[in-house]
Amino acid sequence: MKHSKSIIQLVGLFSLALILSACQSTPPTSRAPDATPRPIAIDKEIYTPHTATEPLDQFSLPGDFPLTISSDDARFQQAVSLFQSGNPGLALDMLDSIEDKALSADQRTRIRILQAAILLQAGGSLQARKVLRGNVGSYQPATLAAFYLMRAKAAMIQAETADALSALLKREQFLAANQVLENQHMIWSILMIADSSELNKIQQQDMSADLAGWLELAMTVKRNSSYPGSEQAINNWRIKNLSHPASADLLDQITRQASLTTVPKRVAFLLPLTSAYEPAASAIRDGFEAINNEQSADSRYQLRFYDYGRDADAAVLYYNQAVNDGADIIIGPLGRKSIDSLLTATEIHVPTLLLSPPAAQYVTQQKLFQFSLSQELEAQQAAQRAWLDGHRHGVILFPQTSIGQRMTTAFTQRFNELGGEIVSSESYAAKETDFSPAVRRLLGVDRSEQRIAEIKALLGDNITTEARRRQDIGFIFLPAANRNARLIKPVLDFFYALNLPIYSTSRIFSGKPDPVNDRDLDSIRFPDMPWMIANNVELESLRTFLQGGWPNRDTSYNRLYGLGMDIFSILPRLQKMRENALLHYQGLSGILNIDTDGIVHRQMLWARFIKGTPELIDKQPTYQGRFSEKKFEAIPAIAPAARQ
């Protein structure tokens, strides 16, 4: 019996299943234990503002946002300037220094707006939504428009489609006539990124007539994707919804886009299937095929695989062959060397999704995208999490490998950008078994022991004292693999770091819960994809149904299987998401968005080892009846390829 319809719903509606809500121990703007004192003004001799290296367009404040909150207080203006120059930490400090007793409700609302913008810049969409929760005190149209825009952005980053649409519809009430079209473009972009199944679910809720009309239009366009049928469908909608506020200009643009839209059908995979990378390459292929096989026959991608084996340079030849064979989109290569060979040898004319980051810098090309399980991006996310948790000073213990160095560099750069400081770092050999020397140096225990020895030499051995770790740090970043971390964590505990929060990356989790051997990792925090650590019935049903007897289910290769599934989901969305980095899609590997360079970013779930088992830190919503899990309770454990 085929389960195509059910599995499509399962994957598509997963966009609603794993949206997070914040569960922070401290408010996002509260003074952290290891934070520096809040400044009452910027002292350039103490603070060196960071110069922004990336555009902040997606977090920018509206052009008409008031830059002052009172005639005699320039701190708000300074905070805006710091935020716009890429110094979120200093900007947040400046806002905290403002006395709000004499402020009006409108002024307090503007502070909330700027706080939310700062938190979004720092990767804190959960915290930003907390700041924007509740009533709005202002009655000023410009302030209200900015408030609802920021609320919409925070919801978009969390892939909360319904909340984002609701905020934008409220915003439109406070916009000038010449601003409405831009707002409606944002509404339409959100609707087009969302799965049809998600929109169907929203349609079942109570809503305004305006939102109902938008949803009906979106579903009409999605059902009639081919031209000229789409043109007639849109015209029919216009006649039926004459009072709807959708701009005629927008509707004309939607009609023109429908006539130009072509859906890629021929997909080429460029993979080293007969090489040491075979398990990784096969996992990506299997994840993609598992979803593709569940589509109706006329909706499936036509797949073709090109195996360049152990010869990374041969990837160029196979790439050109795929282009000549008429591929609409190419997925691969996998591996930095083959990617560098490709980018050096040829220009990209066909949409191409690289599966690893290039080792060398390359010129951004409009048809070039990158989607990988980048450890550098995970390290940046760990830096943001540590900063958002209130820490401002930390240390790093990393392996002496290229990936260890890259993770350390990525973490340090991002943490510094946010206004934090890494006060010390130490490395260890990848095959090391005795980590005591590195840990003692990292925590300053060796210096403490040396001081004790010097005191005893002066005063005699009758002095009773013990060594201490350094007290100027609030956390440890430990980008270690599972095997090393199991040995390092007890050493850290022994040398007085038991009460220090430890942050890591997904490398610390083997992919299979192992309470006995992972008990030593207790309290370590790490990000990972929902596919790996979200314990809910939706995902367990999906694993059972799609993977069956897949041999690498309980290994780290399972992450690449999830990556393959997400590649399937975002293929038709690549260009739209690249054009607007605010557009986020809830995938199995995380909440996804694409920057202007074509790099896919993943916003992952955070877990903490408790009794040797990863447990989620952030709360998830309760089951909302998105589909019936009973459909998948008794699926036999067979591989997808064996089903008829």
Secondary structure, DSSP 8 states (H G I E B T S, - for coil): ---HHHHHHHHHTHHHHT--B---SS-TTS--TT-----SS--TTT-------S--GGG---TT--S-SSTT--HHHHHHHHHHTT-HHHHHHHHHTS--TT--HHHHHHHHHHHHHHHHHTT-HHHHHHHT-S------HHHHHHHHHHHHHHHHHTT-HHHHHHHHHHHHTTS-GGGHHHHHHHHHHHHHHS-HHHHHHHHTS---HHHHHHHHHHHHHHH--STTHHHHHHHHHHHHTTT----HHHHHHHHHHHHH-----EEEEEE--SSTTHHHHHHHHHHHHHHHTTS-TTTS-EEEEEE-TT-TTHHHHHHHHHHHTT-SEEE---SHHHHHHHHHH----S-EEESS--SS-----TTEEE----HHHHHHHHHHHHHHTT--EEEEEEESSHHHHHHHHHHHHHHHHTT-EEEEEEEE-TT-S--HHHHHHHTTHHHHHHHHHHHHHHH-TT--------SS--EEE----HHHHHHHHHHHIIIIITTS-EE--GGGS-SS--TTTTGGGTT-EEEE-HHHH--SHHHHHHHHHHHTT-TTTTSTHHHHHHHHHHHHHHGGGHHHHHH-TT--EE-SSSEEEE-TTSBEEEE-EEEEEETTEEEESSB------SS-GGGGTT-----GGG--
